[in-house]
């Protein structure tokens, strides 16, 4: 693939799709993060974000076995911290798990579970809004 050829042929969509496929930890993203103009735009977007927006989750393409194992180790360390605090007589706070990728499959499973729960409560005369 010759990127100069794509540029001369004005294949902008293909170039943008290729850029979107770059990993998060790449020099392009570093340059964007260190650009003063882009940093101001990103900060403005972050401040405009509402609290009800979807929480951050890692991209599925960057979530491999190594990340899965590290996530499990992190959860185990957090659990040990909770146990240590409780054993010392303290009251441990609630630990939030490190997020995993959230896909359309997860959304479909949640919708199917919600539909099942609505049908189940309706068998007993309750309204789906009661859930």
N, C-alpha and C positions, 0 to 999 in steps of 0.2 A: 504494500500500500504506500503510495506516494502522497503525502499530505500537501506538498506544493502543487501537485497536479489537481487535487481536490480543490485547493484554494483558487487556482487559475480557472477551473471549471465552475466556480461559484457553487460548490456543493455544500452550502451552509448548513442545511439540516443534517447531513451526514457528519459534518465536522462537530456540530453541537451534540449529536448523539454519541459520538466517540468521546467527547469531553465528559459527558454525563456518566460514561462507563468507567471513568478513572476512579481509583480507590480514594477513600477519604484522606488517607495519609499520602499525599503526593505533592510535588513542588508547585503545581498550579494552585492548589487550594492554599498552600502556604503563602504564595504570592498574593492571592486574593485577600487573605486574612490580614496581611501586612500592608495592603494598599489603603492609604488614608481615606480616599473617596469611598471605596467599597466598604470600609469599616464603618463609616458614618451611615451609609445606607443600611447595612446589616443591623447596626445598633438601633436605628429608627424602626426597622421591621420588628425587632425583638420587643421594643417598648410598645408597639401597636398590638402585639399578640394578646389575645384574651386568655383568661385563666381556664376557660372551658375548651380550649383547643386540645387536640390530641397530644398526649405526652410524647416525648422523644423516644424513639426505639431505633436500634441499629438496623442498617440495611441488611436484608437477607443475603445478598451477594458477598458481604464481608463477615458473615457469621458462620465460621467454620468450626471444626472439632476443637481447635486450640481455644477459641473464644468460649465455647461451651464448657470445656474443662475449667478454664479460669473463672467463669461465672459460678460454677459449682464450688470451687475453692473459696471464692469470695463469700458465698452464702454460708459455707461451713465456718469460716472465720467469724462472720457476723453472729452465727448461732453460738459459737464458743464465747464471744463477748457477752452475749445475753446471759448465758449460764454463769459466767464469772461475776457479773454484776449482781445477779440474783443470789449466788452463793455468798457474796459479801454482805448480803442483807439489803441491798439496794433494789430499786424498782426500775428494771430496764425499760427503755422506751421501745416503741415499735420500729422495727427495721423494715425499710422498703427494699424489695428485691431489685437487683440490677435488671433493667428491661431486656427482653428478648425481642427478636423481630416480630412484628405484628402484620399478618398477611390477610388476604381476602378469605383464606381458608378459616382463619380464626374468627373472622366476622360471620362467615356462614355457619360455623359451629355454634356461635353465640345465638344467632337468629333461630337455628333449629332447636336449641335448648329452650329459648324463650317461647317458641311456638308450642313445644311439648308441655311446658309449665302452664301456659294459658289453657290448653285443652284439659290438663289434669285438674286445675282448680275449677273449671267450668263444670266438671263432672259432679262436684260437690255444691254447685249452686253459687259459687263465687264469681265475681267479675274479674276479667284479666287486669283491670286497673288496680285490683287489690294486691297484686304481687309487688 
